Amino acid sequence: MTTPIPYAHRMHYKLTPSDYAALHTRLSAAVPGRAAAVHTLRFASYRFTNRWTQNAAENLRFSLHYYDNDPTYLQLVRQQGEEYTYTMVAEAECRALLSGDTDWLLGRSNPVLQDFYECLTGQMLLPQVMMTCRREIYRLSNLDLWVALDTDIRTSLEHMKFLDPEQLALETAEQEGQYLMELSYSDTIPDNILCILEETAPRRQLLAATALPA
């Protein structure tokens, strides 16, 4: 999951189903939230996987997303460090991309799509993994606080099924869905939210933590 702005602190945790249920109940009562089914296709260069380079273009990451099982329009996300930039892609354009056709990108003046084309053709950027899940987002914008709960997370390497949620569901039916939480904030966590989060702290598993330089 990704946040839309560069929060100073970001942490990812693995949850148990019972702890998710407790967090969902308490957060829903305390913080405005929204939920959606999310389908994500991540791209990666197998030439530059897991290493940082001095070439800015080589450090770009891209992913495609659509929501609530409707791939009519998709969101292409460009990530460089903690900076995210978004643009829209039509379903027909995505289908062309999945079949190996990148020429349509040449006719678009959008800088995100231009960078995407350069990475696809110059760095062997390829579809790497798909993820499908249900995402709940609880956000306090005045405090720069973001809590996201991802449930029933399933993954697949069959990227040609990305735009077909029913086939994707069949592909991942044997998987045991995972539960994750992302906590992102800029300054401090309010005491009432901190108390809610600490209820499940003894059983949470920290997967990753990042902090922007002061």
QUICORKA-V630719 format. One record per pair of residues at least 12 apart in sequence whose ideal C-beta (glycine too) atoms are under 8 Angstrom apart, sorted by the first residue. I is the first residue (numbers start at 1). J is the second residue. Records with the same first field share a line. If there is no record, write none. Layout:
BEGIN
I->J  J
END
This chain:
BEGIN
1->38  135  148  150  180  182
2->63  77  79  84
3->84  146  148  182  184
4->84  86
5->84  144
6->82  83  84  212
7->82  144  146  184  185  186  212
8->185  186  187  211  212
9->183  184  185  186  209  210  211  212
10->82  182  183  184  208  209  210  211
11->182  183  184  206  208  209  210
12->180  181  182  206  207  208  209
13->180  181  182  183  204  205  206  207
14->178  179  180  204  205  207
15->149  179  180  181  200  203  204
16->179  200  203
17->179
19->179  200  203  204
20->149  151  179  181
22->199  200
23->149  181  196  197  199  200
24->136  149
26->196  199
27->136  138  147  149  193  196
28->138
30->192  193  196
31->138  139  140  147  193
32->138  139
33->136  137  138  139
34->136  137
35->134  135  136  137
36->67  68  134  135
37->67  68  69  132  133  134  135  165
38->65  66  67  131  132  133  134  135  150
39->65  66  67  69  71  130  131  132  162  165  168
40->63  64  65  130  131  132
41->63  64  65  127  129  130  159  162
42->61  62  63  127  128  129  130  131
43->61  62  63  64  119  120  125  126  127  128
44->61  125  126  128
45->58  119  123  124  125  126
46->124  126
47->123  124
48->123
56->80
57->115  118  119  122  123
58->123
59->80  81
60->78  79  80  115  119
61->78  79  80
62->76  77  78  79  116  119  125
63->76  77  79
64->76  77  89  94  162
65->77
66->163
69->165
71->91  94  162  163  165
72->90  91
73->88  89  90  91
74->88  89  90  91  94
75->87  88  89
76->88  89  112  113  116
78->112  115  116
82->210  212
85->111  112
86->112
87->110  112  113
89->113
91->163
94->162  163
95->163
98->127  159  160  162  163
102->117  120  121
105->117  120
127->159  162
128->157
129->155  156  157
130->155  156  157  158  159  161  162  168
131->153  154  155
132->152  153  154  155  156  165  168  169  172
133->150  151  152  153  154  177
134->150  151  152
135->148  149  150  151
136->148  149  150  151
140->190  193
143->185  187  188  190
144->185  186  187
145->184  185  186  189  190  193
146->182  183  184  185
147->181  182  183  184  193  197
148->181  182
149->179  180  181
150->178  179  180  181  182
151->177  179
152->177  178  179
153->177  178  179  180
154->172  175  177  178
155->172  175
156->168  171  172
158->171
180->207
181->204
183->197
END
